[in-house]
Amino acid sequence: MSAKETAAVGQLLELLESRYAMRVLWALKDGHPQTFRLLQDSVGSITPNTLNTRIKELRAAGLMTHGTSGYTLTTLGADLLKRMGELPAFAGKWVSSLAKASTPKKK
């Protein structure tokens, strides 16, 4: 990976590591516009101030937008989530491996 690519990945990860950023994007993955209140409910346990901050950051990054019907992903945001599409399958395998690892072995 080039230095330019490494810097780009670092910038993206810094944005996505912000508290609730991925949850906000994930809540919009079905493509249906959501109002602020619906988005807050979809994300769960996020304060209005934090949601406002994440929305501003994600809109500035070009990953989500606001239209007459509510908040939606941009083409770029949808592409990001598409690329992360294997995350649910990986998460299932990961949780299963954790459960196996924590199960006491029979002697």
Secondary structure, DSSP 4 states (H G I P E B T S, - for coil): --HHHHHHHHHHHHHHTSTTHHHHHHHTTT---B-HHHHHHHH-S--HHHHHHHHHHHHHTTSEEEETTEEEE-HHHHHHHHHTTTHHHHHHHHHHHHHHHHSPPP-
